[in-house]
Amino acid sequence: MAYIKVQTEDFDTGAEIAKLTAGRTDVGGIGCFVGVVRDNGSTVTGMTLEHYPGMTERAITRIAEQAAERWPLLGCTVIHRVGTLRPGENIVLVIAASSHRQAALDATEFLIDWLKTKAPFWKREDFANGEGAWVDAREDDDIAASRWG
């Protein structure tokens, strides 16, 4: 049902959608979110993402299971990158497939909201002056996730 992967290498969104829907004729809607490193006004030269191997995958699996309990999903994919990434590079891919568009879109939004607040990732922004700073949790992300109960 859910394909979960934490990896250093980039992903191909089209290939992942094709993999999720291969041979299926019951998929009527696909929700997709791709997160990308932004330069934050050209002061950020990169972002380093760390995780706790094993724990992170289990946490994401639980989030995907919750999505499948809430919506009639036919499958979902969550790929999150770790390591040092540069502005413009992909960070995260969330895909949800359902027979109906609204379920796919809602599940995608739920998955990314919960990933931002519940999955054990640590992010450090790297700056042009050689310094770095760990990124604190954002209140906006907590507010977005809170609407899901």
HELIX and SHEET records of a PDB file:
HELIX    1   1 THR A   13  THR A   21  1                                   9    
HELIX    2   2 MET A   55  ARG A   70  1                                  16    
HELIX    3   3 ARG A  101  LYS A  118  1                                  18    
HELIX    4   4 GLU A  139  SER A  146  1                                   8    
SHEET    1   A 4 ALA A   2  GLN A   7  0                                        
SHEET    2   A 4 LEU A  73  ARG A  81  1                                        
SHEET    3   A 4 ASN A  90  SER A  98 -1                                        
SHEET    4   A 4 GLY A  29  VAL A  36 -1                                        
SHEET    1   B 4 GLY A  83  LEU A  85  0                                        
SHEET    2   B 4 VAL A  44  HIS A  51 -1                                        
SHEET    3   B 4 PHE A 121  PHE A 127 -1                                        
SHEET    4   B 4 GLY A 132  TRP A 134 -1                                        
END                                                                             
